Amino acid sequence: MKFETLAIHAGQEPDPNNGAVMTPVYFTSTYMQDGVGRPRQGYEYSRTMNPTRKALQDCLAALEGGSLRQAQGEAFGLAFASGLAATDTVLRLLSVDAHVLAGNDVYGGTFRLFDKILRRFNLDFTFADTTDPESVADALTPSTRLVWLETPTNPYLRITDIRAVAEIVHAHANKPLLVVDNTFATPYLQRPLELGADIVVHSMTKYLGGHSDVVGGAVVVKDKELADRLYFLQNAVGAVPGPMDCFLVLRGIKTLPLRMERHYENAMAIVDFLANHPKVEKVIYPFHTSHPQQKVAQHQMKNGGGMVSFIVKGGKEAAIRVVEATKIFALAESLGGVESLIEVPAAMTHLSVVGSQLEVDPALIRLSVGLEHQSDLIEDIKQALEKA
């Protein structure tokens, strides 16, 4: 089945008891067993598994697995209470003194978890320019056990050639795990498992949910042994989403292909406007001709997505004036919803990287372009820039 069909049907069979088309929300913590150690259909306690969560996990596996399901077997999906819960669980695969190589432009919460929390447990982190495969090769060490990529990155929208990095990483003596945070692209635009990644991570709060009404995270893998290790951690650590959260993400996924196309159309229109505006110093968008990795983006992504960053002339104060002057673009953190959002990452989502090598230009503005009419969005940015 094609992606659009999988988004609506994968993992979501009609209820066998009554034929309900929509996946029921199973508000239950425990399940009656047929005998000691004999749970019905494998369900015993909802931290371990819940039917609504299973539907979501199967759907995620189908969307990220793509051709892997036919060519190499199943993919495996796991849902978590947040994107950071998913990230934390993946890092729990590692042992003390393991080295992690990450990109030098990642979400502020990811950097905070790596640098401020996990270092205390004797994990070592290096941040390198993953857009350059040679930099990745040079940064690998004898103790490297995991490589963490964002592509596109947050907030500079840098693009890493996943296949090229996968070849380098998997040729290393340690066979480190290659993890790709696919939140910005979604499986509709990019499928890292098919490009050589071992693990894909999502903040489902963003495009997968798509309506700014749920927080969640996801992990998808293609190896059964690795999946079993992660399922054990999911149950043992317990950072799982509730059934209503799972239902809301499933509902959001059904329109993901339609939304991602509209996000892209609106983003391109805004990029064209910003690229010619006298008060904009630089516009950053993966599919724009000015982007240094445009060809890589076009090769591994279906379209450029709905995230746009730009640097406004006049520095930090000008950026603040712009984001505080918009009327349709809401000044808010997060992204990927149907409504348009605007922020200054250096002072908001990426405050945790201040003073580090990942520090963000305070004049950089990040847009999450929504589904409103593009002329209204452009007019809103236009009037805000006039106050820059």
Long-range contacts (C-beta under 8 A, 24 or more apart in sequence): 3-63, 3-66, 3-187, 3-188, 3-257, 4-257, 6-59, 6-62, 6-63, 7-59, 7-63, 7-188, 7-253, 7-254, 7-255, 7-256, 7-257, 8-254, 10-58, 10-59, 10-61, 10-62, 10-63, 11-54, 11-55, 11-56, 11-57, 11-58, 11-59, 11-61, 11-62, 12-55, 12-59, 12-250, 23-51, 23-52, 23-55, 23-247, 23-250, 24-51, 24-52, 25-52, 25-243, 25-244, 25-246, 25-247, 26-50, 26-51, 26-52, 26-243, 27-243, 27-244, 46-240, 46-243, 47-235, 47-238, 47-240, 48-235, 50-240, 50-243, 50-246, 52-243, 52-246, 52-247, 52-250, 53-79, 53-240, 53-241, 53-243, 53-246, 55-246, 55-250, 56-246, 56-249, 56-250, 59-250, 59-253, 60-187, 60-202, 60-218, 60-220, 61-220, 63-187, 63-188, 63-253, 64-182, 64-187, 64-191, 64-192, 64-193, 64-200, 64-220, 65-191, 65-193, 65-220, 65-222, 66-187, 66-191, 66-193, 66-194, 67-194, 68-193, 68-194, 68-222, 72-222, 73-222, 73-224, 74-224, 75-193, 75-220, 75-221, 75-222, 76-220, 76-221, 76-222, 76-224, 76-227, 76-230, 76-231, 77-218, 77-219, 77-220, 78-218, 78-219, 78-220, 78-227, 78-230, 78-231, 78-234, 79-204, 79-216, 79-217, 79-218, 79-240, 79-241, 79-246, 79-249, 80-216, 80-217, 80-218, 80-219, 80-234, 80-239, 80-240, 80-241, 81-215, 81-216, 81-217, 81-239, 81-240, 81-241, 81-245, 82-203, 82-205, 82-215, 82-216, 82-217, 82-239, 83-109, 83-183, 83-201, 83-202, 83-203, 83-204, 83-205, 83-206, 83-216, 83-217, 84-109, 84-110, 84-113, 84-203, 84-217, 85-217, 85-239, 86-201, 86-202, 86-203, 86-217, 86-218, 86-219, 87-113, 87-181, 87-201, 87-217, 88-113, 88-237, 88-239, 89-219, 89-230, 89-233, 89-234, 89-237, 89-239, 90-146, 90-179, 90-199, 90-201, 90-219, 90-230, 91-118, 91-123, 91-146, 92-233, 92-237, 93-146, 93-177, 93-226, 93-229, 93-230, 93-233, 94-123, 94-145, 94-146, 95-145, 96-121, 96-122, 96-123, 97-122, 97-123, 97-124, 97-143, 98-123, 98-124, 98-143, 98-144, 98-145, 98-146, 99-123, 99-124, 99-125, 99-126, 99-141, 99-143, 99-144, 99-145, 100-124, 100-125, 100-126, 100-144, 100-145, 100-146, 100-147, 100-148, 101-125, 101-126, 101-128, 101-136, 101-139, 101-140, 101-144, 101-146, 101-147, 101-148, 101-176, 102-126, 102-127, 102-128, 102-130, 102-147, 102-148, 102-149, 103-127, 103-128, 103-129, 103-130, 103-148, 103-149, 103-150, 103-151, 103-153, 103-158, 103-160, 104-128, 104-129, 104-130, 104-357, 104-358, 105-150, 105-153, 105-154, 105-155, 105-156, 105-158, 105-358, 106-148, 106-150, 106-153, 106-154, 106-181, 106-358, 107-150, 107-154, 107-181, 107-183, 107-349, 107-350, 108-345, 108-349, 108-350, 108-351, 108-352, 108-353, 109-349, 109-352, 110-148, 110-150, 110-181, 111-350, 111-352, 111-353, 111-356, 111-358, 112-352, 114-148, 115-352, 115-356, 116-352, 127-357, 127-358, 130-158, 130-160, 130-165, 131-158, 131-159, 131-160, 131-161, 131-292, 131-293, 133-161, 133-164, 133-165, 133-168, 136-165, 136-168, 136-169, 137-168, 140-168, 140-169, 140-172, 140-176, 142-173, 142-174, 143-174, 144-172, 144-174, 144-176, 145-174, 145-176, 145-177, 146-176, 146-177, 146-178, 146-179, 147-176, 147-177, 147-178, 147-179, 148-179, 148-181, 149-178, 149-179, 149-180, 149-181, 149-197, 150-180, 150-181, 150-183, 150-184, 151-180, 151-181, 151-184, 151-185, 151-190, 152-184, 152-185, 152-286, 152-297, 152-305, 152-307, 153-184, 154-183, 154-184, 154-307, 154-345, 154-349, 154-350, 154-366, 155-309, 155-345, 155-349, 155-350, 155-360, 155-364, 155-366, 156-284, 156-309, 156-360, 156-364, 157-184, 157-284, 157-285, 157-286, 157-291, 157-307, 157-308, 157-309, 158-293, 159-286, 159-291, 159-293, 159-296, 159-297, 159-300, 159-301, 160-293, 160-296, 161-293, 161-296, 161-299, 161-300, 162-190, 162-192, 162-195, 162-196, 162-197, 162-300, 163-195, 163-196, 163-300, 165-196, 166-195, 166-196, 166-197, 167-196, 170-196, 177-226, 183-207, 183-336, 184-305, 184-307, 184-335, 185-301, 185-305, 186-256, 186-260, 186-305, 188-256, 188-257, 188-260, 188-302, 189-260, 189-301, 189-302, 189-303, 189-305, 190-300, 190-301, 190-302, 193-220, 193-221, 193-222, 195-300, 198-222, 198-223, 198-226, 199-226, 204-249, 205-334, 205-336, 206-334, 206-335, 206-336, 206-337, 207-256, 207-259, 207-260, 207-263, 207-306, 207-335, 207-336, 208-249, 208-252, 208-253, 208-256, 208-336, 209-248, 209-249, 209-252, 209-336, 209-337, 210-252, 210-253, 210-255, 210-256, 210-259, 210-336, 210-337, 210-338, 211-248, 211-252, 211-337, 211-338, 212-334, 212-337, 212-338, 212-339, 213-248, 214-245, 214-248, 214-249, 214-252, 215-245, 216-241, 216-245, 216-246, 216-249, 217-241, 259-338, 259-371, 260-302, 260-303, 260-305, 260-306, 261-303, 262-371, 263-305, 263-306, 263-369, 263-370, 263-371, 264-303, 264-304, 264-305, 264-306, 265-374, 266-306, 266-369, 266-370, 266-371, 266-372, 266-374, 266-377, 267-304, 267-305, 267-306, 267-307, 267-308, 267-367, 267-369, 268-304, 269-374, 269-377, 269-378, 270-308, 270-367, 270-369, 270-374, 270-377, 270-378, 270-381, 271-308, 273-378, 273-381, 273-382, 274-308, 274-310, 274-381, 277-382, 277-385, 279-312, 279-313, 279-314, 279-318, 279-385, 279-388, 280-310, 280-311, 280-312, 280-313, 280-385, 281-310, 281-311, 281-312, 281-313, 281-363, 282-310, 282-311, 283-308, 283-309, 283-310, 284-308, 284-309, 284-310, 284-311, 285-309, 306-335, 306-336, 306-368, 306-369, 306-370, 307-335, 307-366, 307-367, 307-368, 307-369, 308-366, 308-367, 308-369, 309-364, 309-365, 309-366, 309-367, 310-364, 310-365, 310-367, 311-361, 311-363, 311-364, 311-365, 312-363, 312-365, 312-385, 312-388, 313-363, 313-388, 314-363, 314-388, 315-362, 315-363, 316-344, 316-346, 316-347, 316-362, 316-363, 318-363, 318-388, 319-344, 319-362, 319-363, 319-364, 319-365, 319-388, 320-344, 320-347, 321-384, 321-387, 321-388, 322-365, 322-384, 322-385, 322-387, 322-388, 323-365, 323-384, 325-383, 325-384, 325-387, 326-380, 326-381, 326-384, 327-380, 327-383, 328-372, 328-376, 328-377, 328-380, 329-367, 329-377, 329-380, 329-381, 329-384, 334-368, 335-366, 335-368, 336-368, 337-368, 337-370, 338-370, 338-371, 339-370, 339-371, 339-372, 340-367, 340-368, 340-369, 340-370, 340-372, 340-377, 341-367, 341-368, 341-370, 342-366, 342-367, 342-368
